[in-house]
Amino acid sequence: MHRLTVAEADRDFAGLVSRVCSEGVGVELQREDSVVAYLTPALPRSPLKVGNLAAFLKQLPKLEDDADAFLADLRTIRRELPNYA
């Protein structure tokens, strides 16, 4: 678990919350010499950890003839969901 001071967490709290959510990491918040709070993900989104991502991607099937159709689908999704581009 990572540890930050309350002041460090305050500088970019929204970014810290995003990291906790996306990476599934927990953070201890420290004031002076004591841990005063924990910031942890509410629920795990996936059992896959960031450190295992490369191995997971290597085991996926390769895109062959489907690559162009897959790219077109991704572009469509990005147009329809601009917040996820």
Rosetta constraint file for C-alpha pairs under 8 A:
AtomPair CA 1 CA 25 HARMONIC 6.79 0.50
AtomPair CA 1 CA 26 HARMONIC 5.32 0.50
AtomPair CA 1 CA 27 HARMONIC 5.62 0.50
AtomPair CA 1 CA 28 HARMONIC 6.82 0.50
AtomPair CA 2 CA 25 HARMONIC 7.72 0.50
AtomPair CA 2 CA 26 HARMONIC 6.46 0.50
AtomPair CA 2 CA 27 HARMONIC 4.73 0.50
AtomPair CA 2 CA 28 HARMONIC 6.06 0.50
AtomPair CA 3 CA 27 HARMONIC 5.42 0.50
AtomPair CA 3 CA 28 HARMONIC 4.52 0.50
AtomPair CA 3 CA 29 HARMONIC 5.96 0.50
AtomPair CA 3 CA 30 HARMONIC 6.93 0.50
AtomPair CA 4 CA 8 HARMONIC 6.01 0.50
AtomPair CA 4 CA 9 HARMONIC 6.28 0.50
AtomPair CA 4 CA 27 HARMONIC 7.00 0.50
AtomPair CA 4 CA 28 HARMONIC 6.25 0.50
AtomPair CA 4 CA 29 HARMONIC 5.22 0.50
AtomPair CA 4 CA 30 HARMONIC 5.99 0.50
AtomPair CA 5 CA 9 HARMONIC 6.32 0.50
AtomPair CA 5 CA 29 HARMONIC 5.42 0.50
AtomPair CA 5 CA 30 HARMONIC 4.48 0.50
AtomPair CA 5 CA 31 HARMONIC 5.81 0.50
AtomPair CA 5 CA 32 HARMONIC 7.86 0.50
AtomPair CA 6 CA 10 HARMONIC 6.09 0.50
AtomPair CA 6 CA 29 HARMONIC 5.51 0.50
AtomPair CA 6 CA 30 HARMONIC 5.74 0.50
AtomPair CA 6 CA 31 HARMONIC 5.93 0.50
AtomPair CA 7 CA 11 HARMONIC 6.57 0.50
AtomPair CA 8 CA 12 HARMONIC 7.55 0.50
AtomPair CA 9 CA 13 HARMONIC 5.36 0.50
AtomPair CA 9 CA 16 HARMONIC 6.81 0.50
AtomPair CA 9 CA 29 HARMONIC 7.49 0.50
AtomPair CA 12 CA 16 HARMONIC 6.21 0.50
AtomPair CA 13 CA 17 HARMONIC 6.14 0.50
AtomPair CA 14 CA 18 HARMONIC 6.21 0.50
AtomPair CA 15 CA 19 HARMONIC 6.19 0.50
AtomPair CA 16 CA 20 HARMONIC 6.20 0.50
AtomPair CA 17 CA 21 HARMONIC 6.15 0.50
AtomPair CA 17 CA 39 HARMONIC 7.94 0.50
AtomPair CA 18 CA 22 HARMONIC 5.95 0.50
AtomPair CA 19 CA 23 HARMONIC 5.59 0.50
AtomPair CA 19 CA 24 HARMONIC 7.44 0.50
AtomPair CA 19 CA 25 HARMONIC 7.37 0.50
AtomPair CA 20 CA 24 HARMONIC 5.19 0.50
AtomPair CA 20 CA 25 HARMONIC 4.95 0.50
AtomPair CA 20 CA 26 HARMONIC 6.11 0.50
AtomPair CA 20 CA 27 HARMONIC 7.58 0.50
AtomPair CA 20 CA 39 HARMONIC 7.49 0.50
AtomPair CA 20 CA 40 HARMONIC 6.38 0.50
AtomPair CA 20 CA 41 HARMONIC 5.87 0.50
AtomPair CA 21 CA 25 HARMONIC 7.40 0.50
AtomPair CA 21 CA 40 HARMONIC 7.96 0.50
AtomPair CA 21 CA 41 HARMONIC 5.47 0.50
AtomPair CA 21 CA 42 HARMONIC 7.99 0.50
AtomPair CA 23 CA 49 HARMONIC 7.27 0.50
AtomPair CA 23 CA 50 HARMONIC 6.40 0.50
AtomPair CA 24 CA 40 HARMONIC 7.52 0.50
AtomPair CA 24 CA 41 HARMONIC 5.82 0.50
AtomPair CA 24 CA 44 HARMONIC 6.61 0.50
AtomPair CA 24 CA 45 HARMONIC 7.89 0.50
AtomPair CA 24 CA 49 HARMONIC 7.55 0.50
AtomPair CA 25 CA 40 HARMONIC 6.58 0.50
AtomPair CA 25 CA 41 HARMONIC 6.99 0.50
AtomPair CA 26 CA 38 HARMONIC 7.04 0.50
AtomPair CA 26 CA 39 HARMONIC 5.64 0.50
AtomPair CA 26 CA 40 HARMONIC 4.33 0.50
AtomPair CA 26 CA 41 HARMONIC 6.77 0.50
AtomPair CA 27 CA 38 HARMONIC 5.74 0.50
AtomPair CA 27 CA 39 HARMONIC 5.10 0.50
AtomPair CA 27 CA 40 HARMONIC 6.42 0.50
AtomPair CA 28 CA 35 HARMONIC 6.26 0.50
AtomPair CA 28 CA 36 HARMONIC 7.68 0.50
AtomPair CA 28 CA 37 HARMONIC 6.05 0.50
AtomPair CA 28 CA 38 HARMONIC 4.64 0.50
AtomPair CA 28 CA 39 HARMONIC 6.41 0.50
AtomPair CA 29 CA 35 HARMONIC 5.57 0.50
AtomPair CA 29 CA 36 HARMONIC 5.86 0.50
AtomPair CA 29 CA 37 HARMONIC 5.13 0.50
AtomPair CA 29 CA 38 HARMONIC 5.90 0.50
AtomPair CA 29 CA 39 HARMONIC 7.43 0.50
AtomPair CA 30 CA 34 HARMONIC 5.46 0.50
AtomPair CA 30 CA 35 HARMONIC 4.18 0.50
AtomPair CA 30 CA 36 HARMONIC 5.57 0.50
AtomPair CA 30 CA 37 HARMONIC 7.17 0.50
AtomPair CA 31 CA 35 HARMONIC 6.33 0.50
AtomPair CA 31 CA 36 HARMONIC 6.40 0.50
AtomPair CA 48 CA 52 HARMONIC 6.57 0.50
AtomPair CA 48 CA 53 HARMONIC 7.01 0.50
AtomPair CA 49 CA 53 HARMONIC 6.60 0.50
AtomPair CA 52 CA 56 HARMONIC 6.25 0.50
AtomPair CA 53 CA 57 HARMONIC 6.12 0.50
AtomPair CA 54 CA 58 HARMONIC 6.27 0.50
AtomPair CA 55 CA 59 HARMONIC 6.57 0.50
AtomPair CA 56 CA 60 HARMONIC 6.82 0.50
AtomPair CA 63 CA 67 HARMONIC 5.16 0.50
AtomPair CA 66 CA 70 HARMONIC 6.02 0.50
AtomPair CA 67 CA 71 HARMONIC 6.17 0.50
AtomPair CA 68 CA 72 HARMONIC 6.26 0.50
AtomPair CA 69 CA 73 HARMONIC 6.21 0.50
AtomPair CA 70 CA 74 HARMONIC 6.25 0.50
AtomPair CA 71 CA 75 HARMONIC 6.26 0.50
AtomPair CA 72 CA 76 HARMONIC 6.25 0.50
AtomPair CA 73 CA 77 HARMONIC 6.23 0.50
AtomPair CA 74 CA 78 HARMONIC 6.18 0.50
AtomPair CA 75 CA 79 HARMONIC 6.25 0.50
AtomPair CA 76 CA 80 HARMONIC 6.25 0.50
AtomPair CA 77 CA 81 HARMONIC 5.85 0.50
AtomPair CA 78 CA 82 HARMONIC 5.51 0.50
AtomPair CA 78 CA 84 HARMONIC 6.48 0.50
AtomPair CA 78 CA 85 HARMONIC 5.02 0.50
AtomPair CA 79 CA 85 HARMONIC 7.79 0.50
AtomPair CA 81 CA 85 HARMONIC 7.02 0.50
